[in-house]
Amino acid sequence: MRKIAAGLGIAFLAVAGAALAAPAWMTVTSTSITDGQRIAVRFGADDPRRACSPRNPAICPCPGKNVSPQLAWHNAPANTKSFAILMYDVDGQYGAGVSHWVAYNIAPTTTELQEGDGSAGKGFTGGLGTRANANYLGPCPPQGDGPHHYSITVMASDLDPHLPAGLTREQFLDKAKGHLLSSATIGGLFARVYN
């Protein structure tokens, strides 16, 4: 009986040890966006450069307020030295994609950006989006397009937070090669047809 009990005790400790050693995956949450659902109008762009034109009536001002969503991330690797956020419209420019937000040099102690921080450039170094934007630029697909899919990815890296301002999405990813430790993505849909 003692041998069986001892064996069960060892087995229990092994299972408990395995449970304790299981990795905690990095996650991202938002009080502003429900993953996979429609993105609220206020997070859409309000870009004065996109005025209606008789030559291209599909490009008109969006109804949004260009408010960046709240984002929080959890369970980043212990050796994280900085975070980055990339927002991308995979359907933009007829599938070529549109980069809406390139933010990096986020301090390793930061675990959240409040709603509007991305629009105001708070807490990060601004890169260069497709429309030459340094800060968050909300969704604004052409009038009449179906819903576009937007992904917001938070990346943890071992890069010191000293990258220069103005990097494009591609330039940042090139510098981050071999330095990314983990990432998590949240996304949603936006189309002016149902705004």
PyMOL commands that set and color helices and strands:
alter all, ss='L'
color gray80, all
select helices_A, chain A and resi 2-21+41-43+92-95+117-120+169-176+192-194
alter helices_A, ss='H'
color red, helices_A
select strands_A, chain A and resi 27-29+37-38+71-74+82-89+98-106+112-113+125-126+148-157+180-190
alter strands_A, ss='S'
color yellow, strands_A
deselect
rebuild
show_as cartoon
